[in-house]
């Protein structure tokens, strides 16, 4: 079922010695399955000027609220922003993604 490798991308901040916020990006490789995006999703997202491109299904235990995904899971992969999540069957979660200008 899980035949795609993706990277979940999270960003955290830590303070340096003088109190400045320093961003730290973390990549977590997980396995997912890809789901086609239905016509209704395109219509509803389009009303908010969102252009759905991918939907991945991952185990809920692997997803911790990350805002971005890289697929394929390598340095050459495209970075997608997660605009919506939806609980799926059997402790899975659907991650609906789009490419946003300036993502990366």
VENKANOR-V871312 format. One record per backbone hydrogen bond with DSSP energy under -0.5 kcal/mol. NH is the residue of the N-H (numbers start at 1). CO is the residue of the C=O. Records with the same first field share a line. If there is no record, write none. Layout:
NH=CO  CO
This chain:
3=1
4=32
6=4  30
7=70
8=28
9=68
10=8  26
12=24
14=22
16=20
19=16
22=14  20
23=21
24=12
26=10
28=8
30=6
32=4
33=57
35=55
38=36
42=38
43=39
44=40
45=41
46=42
47=43
48=45
49=46
50=45
52=50
53=97
54=97
55=35
56=95
57=33
58=56  93
60=91
62=59
63=59  60
64=62
67=9
68=9
69=80
70=7
71=78
73=5
74=72
77=74
78=71
80=69  78
81=98
82=67
83=81  96
84=96
86=94
88=92
92=88  89
93=58
94=86
95=56
96=84  94
97=54
98=81
100=98
103=100
